[in-house]
Amino acid sequence: MFGKLIEEKIREAMEAGEFDNLPGAGKPIDLEAYFSTPPDLRLSYSVLKSARCLPEEVELRKEIESLTERLGRCSDERQRQSIHDQISNKTLKLNLLTDSNRRQRGKKA
């Protein structure tokens, strides 16, 4: 029953052109990264991705990038110094975290 309903909705969407001009349309799907990931990690990565959870390193890099953009637009010297300090602190935290992760991987090998 639900299968027919789903198929009907998909058919209607196709007829309405809702699947036209999707990113990557007509290109093969690159599954190399998927299959190179160990099977026991695929599900957990999928769950984290669906929940929009990022590793701490990625979050820090995004914050540093955002702060750097703000610094470029800022004209107030006191604010610039504050932003610069935040960038320095987050960069230090990122470097420590990256080094710690690298050491952990080295111990496993």
Secondary structure, DSSP 4 states (H G I P E B T S, - for coil): -HHHHHHHHHHHHHHTTTTTT-TTTTSPP--HHHHHS-HHHHHHHHHHHHTT---HHHHHHHHHHHHHHHHHH---HHHHHHHHHHHHHHHHHHHHHHHHHHHHHHHH-
